[in-house]
Amino acid sequence: MILDATSDAEVLLLCLADDRVLVSRDVSTMPLHFVEFLSHNESPGIILVPDGTSIGEAIERLLIAWLNWSAEEMRNQIRWLPTADPTYGR
């Protein structure tokens, strides 16, 4: 678990150490810190979750990302949570 007071740089280092993609609602500062982080490090990537996305919707859309984006496609990338697929679950 990552505490709220943890800096963006520390969060990115923790994700790198665990080889985990970061899922974040921090769309204001994380992208800037990510670019700075990439100047010295690799990263498994970031998925940004837009404000107003419910937890249930985020989970469904993260599943879509997991099914469609490979680890290599995510490496060193920032991506927005994918839009919901209207045919998903039919």
N, CA, C and O atoms as CSV, one atom per row, in Angstrom:
chain,resi,resn,atom,element,x,y,z
A,1,MET,N,N,0.840,-1.178,0.000
A,1,MET,CA,C,0.000,0.000,0.000
A,1,MET,C,C,0.887,1.243,0.000
A,1,MET,O,O,1.893,1.314,0.705
A,2,ILE,N,N,0.486,2.210,-0.804
A,2,ILE,CA,C,1.242,3.451,-0.898
A,2,ILE,C,C,0.466,4.540,-0.156
A,2,ILE,O,O,-0.703,4.785,-0.453
A,3,LEU,N,N,1.111,5.183,0.797
A,3,LEU,CA,C,0.466,6.222,1.589
A,3,LEU,C,C,0.250,7.492,0.776
A,3,LEU,O,O,0.996,7.764,-0.164
A,4,ASP,N,N,-0.768,8.270,1.134
A,4,ASP,CA,C,-1.099,9.502,0.416
A,4,ASP,C,C,0.053,10.492,0.372
A,4,ASP,O,O,0.187,11.218,-0.613
A,5,ALA,N,N,0.878,10.548,1.388
A,5,ALA,CA,C,1.962,11.525,1.456
A,5,ALA,C,C,3.187,11.121,0.631
A,5,ALA,O,O,4.165,11.868,0.587
A,6,THR,N,N,3.154,9.974,-0.014
A,6,THR,CA,C,4.289,9.505,-0.796
A,6,THR,C,C,4.444,10.373,-2.046
A,6,THR,O,O,3.468,10.630,-2.750
A,7,SER,N,N,5.664,10.821,-2.320
A,7,SER,CA,C,5.892,11.683,-3.488
A,7,SER,C,C,5.707,10.893,-4.777
A,7,SER,O,O,5.821,9.668,-4.794
A,8,ASP,N,N,5.419,11.615,-5.852
A,8,ASP,CA,C,5.259,10.966,-7.154
A,8,ASP,C,C,6.506,10.180,-7.537
A,8,ASP,O,O,6.407,9.064,-8.047
A,9,ALA,N,N,7.680,10.759,-7.293
A,9,ALA,CA,C,8.933,10.078,-7.649
A,9,ALA,C,C,9.077,8.763,-6.888
A,9,ALA,O,O,9.509,7.758,-7.452
A,10,GLU,N,N,8.713,8.773,-5.601
A,10,GLU,CA,C,8.786,7.539,-4.805
A,10,GLU,C,C,7.783,6.500,-5.301
A,10,GLU,O,O,8.094,5.311,-5.355
A,11,VAL,N,N,6.586,6.946,-5.661
A,11,VAL,CA,C,5.572,6.024,-6.193
A,11,VAL,C,C,6.085,5.389,-7.480
A,11,VAL,O,O,5.944,4.181,-7.675
A,12,LEU,N,N,6.669,6.182,-8.346
A,12,LEU,CA,C,7.202,5.655,-9.608
A,12,LEU,C,C,8.335,4.657,-9.363
A,12,LEU,O,O,8.438,3.649,-10.062
A,13,LEU,N,N,9.186,4.938,-8.372
A,13,LEU,CA,C,10.259,3.994,-8.030
A,13,LEU,C,C,9.702,2.690,-7.480
A,13,LEU,O,O,10.210,1.617,-7.807
A,14,LEU,N,N,8.669,2.762,-6.651
A,14,LEU,CA,C,8.039,1.553,-6.121
A,14,LEU,C,C,7.437,0.708,-7.243
A,14,LEU,O,O,7.566,-0.516,-7.241
A,15,CYS,N,N,6.787,1.357,-8.192
A,15,CYS,CA,C,6.209,0.634,-9.325
A,15,CYS,C,C,7.297,-0.005,-10.173
A,15,CYS,O,O,7.142,-1.134,-10.639
A,16,LEU,N,N,8.383,0.702,-10.371
A,16,LEU,CA,C,9.508,0.150,-11.127
A,16,LEU,C,C,10.087,-1.064,-10.413
A,16,LEU,O,O,10.348,-2.088,-11.045
A,17,ALA,N,N,10.289,-0.960,-9.110
A,17,ALA,CA,C,10.867,-2.066,-8.335
A,17,ALA,C,C,9.993,-3.314,-8.402
A,17,ALA,O,O,10.505,-4.434,-8.414
A,18,ASP,N,N,8.679,-3.126,-8.445
A,18,ASP,CA,C,7.756,-4.259,-8.497
A,18,ASP,C,C,7.329,-4.610,-9.922
A,18,ASP,O,O,6.560,-5.548,-10.131
A,19,ASP,N,N,7.835,-3.851,-10.903
A,19,ASP,CA,C,7.469,-4.029,-12.315
A,19,ASP,C,C,5.949,-3.999,-12.492
A,19,ASP,O,O,5.357,-4.881,-13.114
A,20,ARG,N,N,5.337,-2.952,-11.922
A,20,ARG,CA,C,3.885,-2.783,-11.951
A,20,ARG,C,C,3.517,-1.492,-12.663
A,20,ARG,O,O,4.146,-0.456,-12.446
A,21,VAL,N,N,2.502,-1.553,-13.512
A,21,VAL,CA,C,1.945,-0.356,-14.126
A,21,VAL,C,C,1.218,0.422,-13.034
A,21,VAL,O,O,0.482,-0.156,-12.235
A,22,LEU,N,N,1.427,1.719,-13.006
A,22,LEU,CA,C,0.757,2.583,-12.041
A,22,LEU,C,C,-0.597,3.006,-12.599
A,22,LEU,O,O,-0.685,3.466,-13.737
A,23,VAL,N,N,-1.642,2.853,-11.811
A,23,VAL,CA,C,-2.971,3.362,-12.142
A,23,VAL,C,C,-3.215,4.526,-11.205
A,23,VAL,O,O,-3.185,4.367,-9.984
A,24,SER,N,N,-3.459,5.708,-11.780
A,24,SER,CA,C,-3.523,6.915,-10.957
A,24,SER,C,C,-4.610,7.868,-11.422
A,24,SER,O,O,-4.880,8.001,-12.616
A,25,ARG,N,N,-5.232,8.531,-10.445
A,25,ARG,CA,C,-6.164,9.624,-10.733
A,25,ARG,C,C,-5.437,10.974,-10.722
A,25,ARG,O,O,-6.051,12.010,-10.976
A,26,ASP,N,N,-4.156,10.962,-10.432
A,26,ASP,CA,C,-3.368,12.196,-10.346
A,26,ASP,C,C,-2.983,12.658,-11.749
A,26,ASP,O,O,-1.862,12.440,-12.210
A,27,VAL,N,N,-3.935,13.297,-12.409
A,27,VAL,CA,C,-3.690,13.743,-13.784
A,27,VAL,C,C,-3.007,15.107,-13.833
A,27,VAL,O,O,-2.612,15.564,-14.905
A,28,SER,N,N,-2.867,15.758,-12.678
A,28,SER,CA,C,-2.268,17.097,-12.674
A,28,SER,C,C,-0.753,17.069,-12.515
A,28,SER,O,O,-0.058,17.790,-13.231
A,29,THR,N,N,-0.218,16.264,-11.603
A,29,THR,CA,C,1.231,16.283,-11.384
A,29,THR,C,C,1.951,15.029,-11.881
A,29,THR,O,O,3.120,15.105,-12.258
A,30,MET,N,N,1.283,13.891,-11.888
A,30,MET,CA,C,1.971,12.653,-12.245
A,30,MET,C,C,2.551,12.669,-13.670
A,30,MET,O,O,3.681,12.217,-13.852
A,31,PRO,N,N,1.833,13.168,-14.680
A,31,PRO,CA,C,2.442,13.177,-16.019
A,31,PRO,C,C,3.763,13.947,-16.084
A,31,PRO,O,O,4.704,13.506,-16.745
A,32,LEU,N,N,3.839,15.094,-15.403
A,32,LEU,CA,C,5.081,15.874,-15.400
A,32,LEU,C,C,6.208,15.128,-14.689
A,32,LEU,O,O,7.342,15.105,-15.168
A,33,HIS,N,N,5.896,14.526,-13.558
A,33,HIS,CA,C,6.909,13.775,-12.823
A,33,HIS,C,C,7.319,12.513,-13.577
A,33,HIS,O,O,8.461,12.068,-13.475
A,34,PHE,N,N,6.396,11.947,-14.324
A,34,PHE,CA,C,6.705,10.759,-15.128
A,34,PHE,C,C,7.734,11.087,-16.210
A,34,PHE,O,O,8.682,10.329,-16.418
A,35,VAL,N,N,7.551,12.192,-16.885
A,35,VAL,CA,C,8.516,12.602,-17.928
A,35,VAL,C,C,9.895,12.805,-17.318
A,35,VAL,O,O,10.899,12.370,-17.882
A,36,GLU,N,N,9.945,13.461,-16.177
A,36,GLU,CA,C,11.215,13.666,-15.473
A,36,GLU,C,C,11.817,12.319,-15.057
A,36,GLU,O,O,13.017,12.098,-15.219
A,37,PHE,N,N,10.996,11.434,-14.530
A,37,PHE,CA,C,11.431,10.103,-14.102
A,37,PHE,C,C,12.056,9.332,-15.268
A,37,PHE,O,O,13.079,8.668,-15.104
A,38,LEU,N,N,11.429,9.428,-16.456
A,38,LEU,CA,C,11.930,8.697,-17.630
A,38,LEU,C,C,13.288,9.191,-18.111
A,38,LEU,O,O,13.976,8.482,-18.846
A,39,SER,N,N,13.685,10.393,-17.712
A,39,SER,CA,C,14.997,10.888,-18.136
A,39,SER,C,C,16.135,10.120,-17.458
A,39,SER,O,O,17.283,10.195,-17.896
A,40,HIS,N,N,15.813,9.370,-16.376
A,40,HIS,CA,C,16.833,8.610,-15.656
A,40,HIS,C,C,16.477,7.139,-15.445
A,40,HIS,O,O,17.312,6.361,-14.984
A,41,ASN,N,N,15.246,6.755,-15.779
A,41,ASN,CA,C,14.761,5.409,-15.456
A,41,ASN,C,C,13.872,4.866,-16.569
A,41,ASN,O,O,13.411,5.603,-17.440
A,42,GLU,N,N,13.650,3.581,-16.514
A,42,GLU,CA,C,12.609,2.929,-17.301
A,42,GLU,C,C,11.358,2.911,-16.429
A,42,GLU,O,O,11.435,3.185,-15.231
A,43,SER,N,N,10.213,2.594,-17.014
A,43,SER,CA,C,8.984,2.487,-16.237
A,43,SER,C,C,8.065,1.453,-16.869
A,43,SER,O,O,8.013,1.331,-18.093
A,44,PRO,N,N,7.341,0.708,-16.043
A,44,PRO,CA,C,6.331,-0.205,-16.584
A,44,PRO,C,C,5.163,0.544,-17.229
A,44,PRO,O,O,4.401,-0.048,-17.994
A,45,GLY,N,N,5.011,1.853,-16.928
A,45,GLY,CA,C,3.968,2.669,-17.536
A,45,GLY,C,C,2.964,3.179,-16.528
A,45,GLY,O,O,2.974,2.805,-15.355
A,46,ILE,N,N,2.086,4.053,-17.026
A,46,ILE,CA,C,1.030,4.649,-16.204
A,46,ILE,C,C,-0.276,4.614,-16.978
A,46,ILE,O,O,-0.306,4.864,-18.183
A,47,ILE,N,N,-1.357,4.299,-16.270
A,47,ILE,CA,C,-2.701,4.466,-16.801
A,47,ILE,C,C,-3.374,5.533,-15.947
A,47,ILE,O,O,-3.498,5.389,-14.731
A,48,LEU,N,N,-3.807,6.610,-16.607
A,48,LEU,CA,C,-4.480,7.703,-15.906
A,48,LEU,C,C,-5.991,7.492,-15.949
A,48,LEU,O,O,-6.561,7.160,-16.989
A,49,VAL,N,N,-6.622,7.692,-14.797
A,49,VAL,CA,C,-8.064,7.524,-14.652
A,49,VAL,C,C,-8.697,8.910,-14.572
A,49,VAL,O,O,-8.392,9.671,-13.654
A,50,PRO,N,N,-9.578,9.253,-15.524
A,50,PRO,CA,C,-10.203,10.578,-15.496
A,50,PRO,C,C,-11.092,10.775,-14.276
A,50,PRO,O,O,-11.681,9.826,-13.759
A,51,ASP,N,N,-11.179,12.037,-13.820
A,51,ASP,CA,C,-12.109,12.380,-12.740
A,51,ASP,C,C,-13.519,11.962,-13.141
A,51,ASP,O,O,-13.885,12.002,-14.315
A,52,GLY,N,N,-14.289,11.568,-12.158
A,52,GLY,CA,C,-15.676,11.213,-12.420
A,52,GLY,C,C,-15.880,9.764,-12.831
A,52,GLY,O,O,-17.016,9.327,-13.014
A,53,THR,N,N,-14.796,9.017,-12.978
A,53,THR,CA,C,-14.916,7.605,-13.327
A,53,THR,C,C,-15.232,6.827,-12.055
A,53,THR,O,O,-14.479,6.885,-11.082
A,54,SER,N,N,-16.341,6.103,-12.064
A,54,SER,CA,C,-16.698,5.329,-10.878
A,54,SER,C,C,-15.735,4.157,-10.711
A,54,SER,O,O,-15.057,3.763,-11.660
A,55,ILE,N,N,-15.679,3.614,-9.526
A,55,ILE,CA,C,-14.793,2.473,-9.275
A,55,ILE,C,C,-15.177,1.300,-10.161
A,55,ILE,O,O,-14.307,0.652,-10.744
A,56,GLY,N,N,-16.475,1.019,-10.269
A,56,GLY,CA,C,-16.923,-0.088,-11.109
A,56,GLY,C,C,-16.531,0.098,-12.560
A,56,GLY,O,O,-16.055,-0.838,-13.203
A,57,GLU,N,N,-16.728,1.302,-13.080
A,57,GLU,CA,C,-16.361,1.603,-14.465
A,57,GLU,C,C,-14.847,1.488,-14.646
A,57,GLU,O,O,-14.380,0.944,-15.646
A,58,ALA,N,N,-14.089,1.996,-13.688
A,58,ALA,CA,C,-12.627,1.910,-13.774
A,58,ALA,C,C,-12.178,0.455,-13.816
A,58,ALA,O,O,-11.288,0.103,-14.590
A,59,ILE,N,N,-12.784,-0.388,-12.993
A,59,ILE,CA,C,-12.413,-1.808,-12.979
A,59,ILE,C,C,-12.707,-2.440,-14.331
A,59,ILE,O,O,-11.866,-3.159,-14.870
A,60,GLU,N,N,-13.875,-2.186,-14.882
A,60,GLU,CA,C,-14.220,-2.751,-16.195
A,60,GLU,C,C,-13.252,-2.270,-17.277
A,60,GLU,O,O,-12.817,-3.049,-18.126
A,61,ARG,N,N,-12.923,-0.986,-17.236
A,61,ARG,CA,C,-12.036,-0.424,-18.258
A,61,ARG,C,C,-10.592,-0.874,-18.063
A,61,ARG,O,O,-9.849,-1.008,-19.036
A,62,LEU,N,N,-10.186,-1.110,-16.806
A,62,LEU,CA,C,-8.851,-1.675,-16.568
A,62,LEU,C,C,-8.770,-3.095,-17.114
A,62,LEU,O,O,-7.726,-3.508,-17.619
A,63,LEU,N,N,-9.855,-3.834,-17.016
A,63,LEU,CA,C,-9.895,-5.178,-17.596
A,63,LEU,C,C,-9.706,-5.103,-19.104
A,63,LEU,O,O,-8.976,-5.909,-19.681
A,64,ILE,N,N,-10.357,-4.141,-19.743
A,64,ILE,CA,C,-10.182,-3.947,-21.190
A,64,ILE,C,C,-8.717,-3.649,-21.500
A,64,ILE,O,O,-8.158,-4.210,-22.443
A,65,ALA,N,N,-8.092,-2.771,-20.715
A,65,ALA,CA,C,-6.671,-2.456,-20.921
A,65,ALA,C,C,-5.814,-3.703,-20.753
A,65,ALA,O,O,-4.936,-3.975,-21.573
A,66,TRP,N,N,-6.069,-4.458,-19.693
A,66,TRP,CA,C,-5.274,-5.670,-19.407
A,66,TRP,C,C,-5.393,-6.674,-20.543
A,66,TRP,O,O,-4.419,-7.346,-20.883
A,67,LEU,N,N,-6.590,-6.782,-21.137
A,67,LEU,CA,C,-6.806,-7.740,-22.226
A,67,LEU,C,C,-6.211,-7.278,-23.551
A,67,LEU,O,O,-5.955,-8.093,-24.436
A,68,ASN,N,N,-5.988,-5.966,-23.689
A,68,ASN,CA,C,-5.583,-5.435,-24.994
A,68,ASN,C,C,-4.190,-4.830,-25.073
A,68,ASN,O,O,-3.640,-4.711,-26.167
A,69,TRP,N,N,-3.608,-4.447,-23.945
A,69,TRP,CA,C,-2.301,-3.799,-23.970
A,69,TRP,C,C,-1.262,-4.722,-23.360
A,69,TRP,O,O,-1.412,-5.171,-22.224
A,70,SER,N,N,-0.217,-5.002,-24.107
A,70,SER,CA,C,0.857,-5.843,-23.579
A,70,SER,C,C,1.773,-5.019,-22.673
A,70,SER,O,O,1.757,-3.788,-22.692
A,71,ALA,N,N,2.557,-5.724,-21.894
A,71,ALA,CA,C,3.523,-5.053,-21.018
A,71,ALA,C,C,4.486,-4.203,-21.843
A,71,ALA,O,O,4.846,-3.099,-21.436
A,72,GLU,N,N,4.898,-4.706,-22.983
A,72,GLU,CA,C,5.830,-3.935,-23.824
A,72,GLU,C,C,5.184,-2.682,-24.403
A,72,GLU,O,O,5.846,-1.656,-24.555
A,73,GLU,N,N,3.895,-2.760,-24.725
A,73,GLU,CA,C,3.185,-1.580,-25.226
A,73,GLU,C,C,3.042,-0.510,-24.140
A,73,GLU,O,O,2.981,0.682,-24.441
A,74,MET,N,N,2.991,-0.933,-22.907
A,74,MET,CA,C,2.837,0.005,-21.790
A,74,MET,C,C,4.161,0.608,-21.334
A,74,MET,O,O,4.184,1.702,-20.770
A,75,ARG,N,N,5.258,-0.097,-21.576
A,75,ARG,CA,C,6.559,0.328,-21.059
A,75,ARG,C,C,6.865,1.765,-21.482
A,75,ARG,O,O,6.835,2.106,-22.664
A,76,ASN,N,N,7.161,2.593,-20.479
A,76,ASN,CA,C,7.543,4.001,-20.667
A,76,ASN,C,C,6.439,4.855,-21.297
A,76,ASN,O,O,6.725,5.889,-21.901
A,77,GLN,N,N,5.190,4.430,-21.158
A,77,GLN,CA,C,4.066,5.141,-21.758
A,77,GLN,C,C,3.094,5.624,-20.693
A,77,GLN,O,O,2.936,5.005,-19.641
A,78,ILE,N,N,2.447,6.742,-20.991
A,78,ILE,CA,C,1.280,7.186,-20.232
A,78,ILE,C,C,0.089,6.968,-21.143
A,78,ILE,O,O,0.079,7.407,-22.293
A,79,ARG,N,N,-0.908,6.291,-20.621
A,79,ARG,CA,C,-2.136,6.085,-21.380
A,79,ARG,C,C,-3.317,6.436,-20.497
A,79,ARG,O,O,-3.283,6.271,-19.278
A,80,TRP,N,N,-4.360,6.925,-21.145
A,80,TRP,CA,C,-5.614,7.156,-20.442
A,80,TRP,C,C,-6.362,5.839,-20.377
A,80,TRP,O,O,-6.248,5.001,-21.270
A,81,LEU,N,N,-7.119,5.667,-19.323
A,81,LEU,CA,C,-7.977,4.513,-19.192
A,81,LEU,C,C,-8.793,4.400,-20.477
A,81,LEU,O,O,-9.370,5.395,-20.918
A,82,PRO,N,N,-8.858,3.225,-21.088
A,82,PRO,CA,C,-9.567,3.131,-22.371
A,82,PRO,C,C,-11.059,3.408,-22.199
A,82,PRO,O,O,-11.626,3.216,-21.123
A,83,THR,N,N,-11.672,3.860,-23.278
A,83,THR,CA,C,-13.114,4.052,-23.237
A,83,THR,C,C,-13.782,2.701,-23.147
A,83,THR,O,O,-13.243,1.694,-23.604
A,84,ALA,N,N,-14.941,2.689,-22.562
A,84,ALA,CA,C,-15.663,1.420,-22.407
A,84,ALA,C,C,-16.079,0.903,-23.781
A,84,ALA,O,O,-16.568,1.656,-24.623
A,85,ASP,N,N,-15.879,-0.380,-23.986
A,85,ASP,CA,C,-16.269,-1.045,-25.226
A,85,ASP,C,C,-17.753,-1.402,-25.122
A,85,ASP,O,O,-18.136,-2.187,-24.255
A,86,PRO,N,N,-18.596,-0.833,-26.000
A,86,PRO,CA,C,-20.039,-1.092,-25.882
A,86,PRO,C,C,-20.404,-2.563,-26.135
A,86,PRO,O,O,-21.494,-2.992,-25.756
A,87,THR,N,N,-19.531,-3.329,-26.758
A,87,THR,CA,C,-19.827,-4.740,-27.020
A,87,THR,C,C,-19.285,-5.644,-25.923
A,87,THR,O,O,-19.528,-6.851,-25.943
A,88,TYR,N,N,-18.552,-5.077,-24.959
A,88,TYR,CA,C,-17.966,-5.868,-23.877
A,88,TYR,C,C,-19.084,-6.497,-23.045
A,88,TYR,O,O,-20.022,-5.814,-22.633
A,89,GLY,N,N,-18.974,-7.786,-22.806
A,89,GLY,CA,C,-19.927,-8.496,-21.968
A,89,GLY,C,C,-21.160,-8.985,-22.705
A,89,GLY,O,O,-22.062,-9.548,-22.085
A,90,ARG,N,N,-21.219,-8.783,-24.015
A,90,ARG,CA,C,-22.378,-9.282,-24.774
A,90,ARG,C,C,-22.159,-10.682,-25.243
A,90,ARG,O,O,-23.029,-11.258,-25.895
